[in-house]
Amino acid sequence: ASLGSPGVDELRWNKPVRPGDELAIRVTVQETKRSRSKPDRGIVHSFIEVMNQNREVVMSMKAVNFFFCRQKSPGKMENGTKS
């Protein structure tokens, strides 16, 4: 679960959304990093698109969210590969 967000950037409403539209979202994680001041938390930058039933992008935005991080496992590097 998200611990909150400082906000969103580049919010775009590309097409109108009407009653009866079926919407789906696609989230692309663009960057993740561990907080330096609070190492049990991380910052996730993502690009979010909302599409209608015709697969047309009706809204998009860049978001930044804070999340709790898993503890690093012994023998694993930051990116999850084994050392």
Backbone as ProteinMPNN parsed JSONL, in Angstrom:
{"seq_chain_A": "ASLGSPGVDELRWNKPVRPGDELAIRVTVQETKRSRSKPDRGIVHSFIEVMNQNREVVMSMKAVNFFFCRQKSPGKMENGTKS", "coords_chain_A": {"N_chain_A": [[0.839, -1.182, 0.0], [0.436, 2.238, -0.696], [2.293, 4.846, 0.862], [1.632, 7.395, 0.579], [1.791, 10.41, -1.448], [3.71, 12.939, -3.027], [2.544, 14.238, -5.091], [1.38, 14.654, -8.536], [2.601, 14.77, -11.924], [2.395, 16.294, -15.139], [-0.341, 15.742, -15.869], [-2.767, 14.677, -18.07], [-5.753, 15.032, -19.843], [-6.857, 13.361, -22.371], [-9.041, 12.529, -23.934], [-12.634, 12.707, -23.732], [-14.406, 11.109, -21.025], [-17.185, 9.071, -20.69], [-20.441, 8.253, -19.209], [-20.907, 4.777, -18.861], [-18.636, 4.035, -20.249], [-15.961, 1.682, -20.36], [-13.202, 1.315, -18.4], [-9.654, 0.87, -18.235], [-6.444, 0.472, -16.693], [-2.955, 1.142, -17.203], [0.119, 0.735, -15.744], [3.371, 1.85, -15.702], [6.382, 1.296, -14.26], [8.887, 3.579, -13.81], [11.142, 4.338, -12.369], [12.823, 3.334, -9.41], [13.838, 3.889, -6.064], [15.623, 3.673, -2.997], [14.899, 5.429, -0.022], [17.148, 7.799, 1.296], [17.11, 9.036, 3.782], [15.205, 7.592, 5.183], [15.602, 4.463, 5.238], [13.852, 2.274, 5.257], [11.925, 2.82, 3.511], [10.771, 3.497, 0.17], [10.951, 5.239, -3.005], [8.855, 5.54, -5.737], [8.661, 6.157, -9.111], [6.281, 6.499, -11.58], [4.506, 5.924, -14.696], [1.277, 6.476, -15.682], [-1.48, 5.293, -17.475], [-4.813, 5.668, -18.568], [-7.211, 3.831, -20.227], [-9.905, 3.607, -22.587], [-12.712, 1.506, -23.623], [-12.115, 1.165, -26.283], [-9.439, 1.026, -26.375], [-8.21, 3.475, -26.406], [-6.164, 6.041, -25.175], [-7.305, 7.859, -22.561], [-6.563, 9.364, -20.417], [-3.531, 10.417, -18.884], [-0.64, 10.364, -16.736], [2.233, 11.295, -14.76], [3.424, 9.872, -11.839], [4.479, 10.022, -8.39], [5.212, 8.0, -5.707], [5.352, 6.918, -2.271], [6.569, 4.017, -0.643], [6.715, 1.216, 1.659], [9.758, -0.634, 2.014], [11.077, -3.892, 1.309], [13.189, -5.785, 3.477], [16.651, -6.116, 2.751], [17.806, -9.205, 1.534], [20.189, -11.496, 2.932], [23.122, -12.001, 1.044], [22.113, -11.056, -1.325], [22.106, -8.564, -3.851], [21.375, -5.027, -4.332], [19.665, -4.868, -6.615], [18.356, -7.265, -6.563], [19.645, -9.484, -7.597], [21.753, -12.356, -7.025], [24.707, -12.246, -5.039]], "CA_chain_A": [[0.0, 0.0, 0.0], [1.187, 3.489, -0.791], [2.402, 5.667, 2.068], [1.294, 8.762, 0.203], [2.385, 10.929, -2.67], [3.876, 14.392, -3.044], [1.75, 14.808, -6.178], [1.504, 14.104, -9.888], [3.095, 15.69, -12.946], [1.972, 16.094, -16.526], [-1.677, 15.145, -15.958], [-3.38, 15.006, -19.36], [-7.049, 14.459, -20.205], [-6.737, 13.293, -23.828], [-10.364, 12.351, -24.535], [-13.667, 12.68, -22.694], [-14.903, 9.836, -20.489], [-18.64, 9.208, -20.586], [-21.107, 7.159, -18.503], [-20.959, 3.536, -19.626], [-17.301, 3.659, -20.724], [-15.221, 0.696, -19.578], [-11.852, 1.842, -18.293], [-8.568, 0.013, -17.756], [-5.23, 1.26, -16.504], [-1.637, 0.525, -17.409], [1.11, 1.439, -14.939], [4.749, 1.517, -16.044], [7.327, 1.803, -13.266], [10.006, 4.192, -14.515], [12.323, 4.417, -11.507], [12.649, 3.046, -7.987], [15.049, 4.108, -5.268], [15.436, 3.634, -1.551], [15.072, 6.728, 0.622], [18.399, 7.912, 2.061], [16.814, 9.435, 5.159], [14.384, 6.542, 5.8], [15.911, 3.316, 4.381], [12.77, 1.285, 5.212], [10.944, 3.333, 2.547], [11.264, 3.727, -1.176], [10.254, 6.195, -3.86], [8.553, 4.928, -7.031], [8.185, 7.055, -10.168], [5.554, 5.678, -12.552], [3.706, 6.564, -15.737], [-0.034, 5.829, -15.617], [-2.388, 5.579, -18.585], [-6.174, 5.144, -18.459], [-7.711, 3.578, -21.58], [-11.322, 3.253, -22.686], [-13.0, 0.199, -24.224], [-11.521, 1.138, -27.63], [-7.991, 1.073, -26.136], [-7.734, 4.842, -26.589], [-5.71, 6.637, -23.919], [-8.167, 8.991, -22.226], [-5.887, 10.157, -19.399], [-2.195, 9.939, -18.529], [0.059, 11.202, -15.762], [3.418, 10.779, -14.083], [3.154, 9.892, -10.402], [5.54, 9.678, -7.446], [4.607, 7.447, -4.5], [6.228, 6.363, -1.249], [6.186, 2.676, -0.226], [7.651, 0.498, 2.515], [10.66, -1.527, 1.274], [11.46, -5.154, 1.938], [14.564, -5.833, 3.955], [17.559, -6.798, 1.83], [18.135, -10.562, 1.954], [21.632, -11.744, 2.923], [23.61, -12.608, -0.193], [21.496, -10.447, -2.505], [22.476, -7.182, -4.111], [20.25, -4.08, -4.356], [18.73, -5.124, -7.71], [17.72, -8.565, -6.391], [20.475, -10.591, -8.068], [22.6, -12.926, -5.978], [26.11, -11.816, -5.108]], "C_chain_A": [[0.882, 1.243, 0.0], [1.177, 4.219, 0.547], [2.086, 7.129, 1.782], [2.035, 9.19, -1.043], [2.568, 12.434, -2.546], [3.114, 15.055, -4.188], [1.968, 14.098, -7.495], [2.012, 15.198, -10.819], [2.471, 15.33, -14.282], [0.644, 15.349, -16.652], [-2.341, 15.621, -17.241], [-4.718, 14.289, -19.491], [-7.102, 14.492, -21.73], [-8.078, 13.211, -24.543], [-11.397, 12.36, -23.418], [-14.013, 11.247, -22.274], [-16.384, 10.035, -20.219], [-19.239, 8.054, -19.776], [-21.213, 5.938, -19.412], [-19.613, 3.123, -20.202], [-16.7, 2.617, -19.79], [-13.765, 1.124, -19.596], [-10.884, 0.796, -17.76], [-7.347, 0.9, -17.573], [-3.997, 0.43, -16.816], [-0.651, 1.386, -16.628], [2.488, 0.934, -15.334], [5.657, 2.143, -14.992], [8.552, 2.309, -14.009], [11.277, 4.228, -13.677], [11.931, 4.041, -10.089], [13.953, 3.368, -7.279], [14.683, 4.112, -3.793], [15.694, 5.028, -0.988], [16.378, 6.736, 1.414], [18.114, 8.218, 3.524], [15.996, 8.388, 5.916], [14.546, 5.273, 4.969], [14.858, 2.204, 4.368], [11.693, 1.698, 4.213], [11.595, 3.568, 1.198], [10.385, 4.709, -1.924], [10.076, 5.547, -5.225], [7.998, 5.999, -7.965], [7.503, 6.178, -11.214], [4.811, 6.548, -13.559], [2.404, 5.791, -15.814], [-0.872, 6.277, -16.805], [-3.738, 4.943, -18.292], [-6.71, 5.033, -19.88], [-9.186, 3.228, -21.537], [-11.474, 1.902, -23.386], [-12.448, 0.068, -25.644], [-9.996, 1.19, -27.58], [-7.388, 2.438, -26.456], [-7.309, 5.387, -25.224], [-6.544, 7.892, -23.662], [-7.542, 9.898, -21.165], [-4.514, 9.568, -19.163], [-1.581, 10.898, -17.517], [1.324, 10.507, -15.289], [3.166, 10.932, -12.59], [4.41, 9.533, -9.618], [4.84, 9.199, -6.182], [5.684, 6.943, -3.557], [5.671, 5.008, -0.819], [7.168, 2.167, 0.818], [8.488, -0.417, 1.635], [10.833, -2.827, 2.043], [12.891, -5.025, 2.441], [15.414, -6.545, 2.913], [17.864, -8.176, 2.391], [19.646, -10.725, 1.972], [22.033, -12.422, 1.616], [22.968, -12.049, -1.448], [21.934, -8.996, -2.623], [21.212, -6.331, -4.195], [19.223, -4.417, -5.425], [18.091, -6.507, -7.639], [18.533, -9.746, -6.884], [21.343, -11.091, -6.93], [24.035, -12.471, -6.165], [27.034, -13.012, -5.187]], "O_chain_A": [[1.941, 1.273, 0.627], [0.179, 4.209, 1.268], [2.254, 7.992, 2.645], [2.809, 8.425, -1.619], [1.696, 13.13, -2.026], [3.041, 16.282, -4.26], [2.65, 13.076, -7.564], [1.871, 16.389, -10.542], [2.07, 14.189, -14.51], [0.524, 14.426, -17.457], [-2.464, 16.824, -17.474], [-4.805, 13.08, -19.273], [-7.365, 15.542, -22.317], [-8.238, 13.759, -25.634], [-11.068, 12.051, -22.273], [-13.923, 10.309, -23.066], [-16.794, 11.022, -19.608], [-18.622, 6.994, -19.663], [-21.564, 6.054, -20.586], [-19.452, 1.973, -20.608], [-16.905, 2.665, -18.578], [-13.163, 1.278, -20.659], [-11.247, -0.051, -16.943], [-7.223, 1.945, -18.211], [-3.994, -0.796, -16.709], [-0.585, 2.6, -16.815], [2.745, -0.269, -15.305], [5.7, 3.364, -14.845], [9.185, 1.559, -14.752], [12.377, 4.156, -14.224], [10.845, 4.385, -9.622], [15.038, 3.15, -7.819], [13.582, 4.503, -3.404], [16.607, 5.723, -1.433], [16.676, 5.777, 2.126], [18.804, 7.713, 4.409], [16.077, 8.301, 7.141], [13.729, 5.013, 4.086], [14.954, 1.283, 3.557], [10.673, 1.022, 4.077], [12.799, 3.804, 1.096], [9.246, 4.977, -1.544], [11.042, 5.057, -5.808], [7.005, 6.66, -7.658], [8.097, 5.207, -11.684], [4.529, 7.722, -13.32], [2.42, 4.573, -15.993], [-0.968, 7.466, -17.107], [-3.803, 3.807, -17.822], [-6.677, 5.997, -20.646], [-9.664, 2.629, -20.574], [-10.485, 1.241, -23.701], [-12.33, -1.047, -26.152], [-9.338, 1.373, -28.605], [-6.195, 2.544, -26.743], [-8.019, 5.211, -24.234], [-6.502, 8.854, -24.43], [-7.935, 11.056, -21.022], [-4.341, 8.352, -19.232], [-1.942, 12.072, -17.445], [1.464, 9.289, -15.405], [2.746, 11.993, -12.129], [5.29, 8.831, -10.117], [3.98, 9.894, -5.641], [6.783, 6.586, -3.981], [4.461, 4.854, -0.647], [8.313, 2.616, 0.871], [8.0, -0.923, 0.624], [10.746, -2.855, 3.271], [13.693, -4.26, 1.903], [14.945, -7.479, 2.262], [18.149, -8.315, 3.581], [20.331, -10.158, 1.121], [21.34, -13.324, 1.145], [23.256, -12.531, -2.543], [22.108, -8.296, -1.625], [20.101, -6.86, -4.136], [18.025, -4.273, -5.184], [17.36, -6.893, -8.551], [18.169, -10.894, -6.629], [21.637, -10.356, -5.988], [24.519, -12.327, -7.288], [28.252, -12.848, -5.252]]}, "name": "protein", "num_of_chains": 1, "seq": "ASLGSPGVDELRWNKPVRPGDELAIRVTVQETKRSRSKPDRGIVHSFIEVMNQNREVVMSMKAVNFFFCRQKSPGKMENGTKS"}
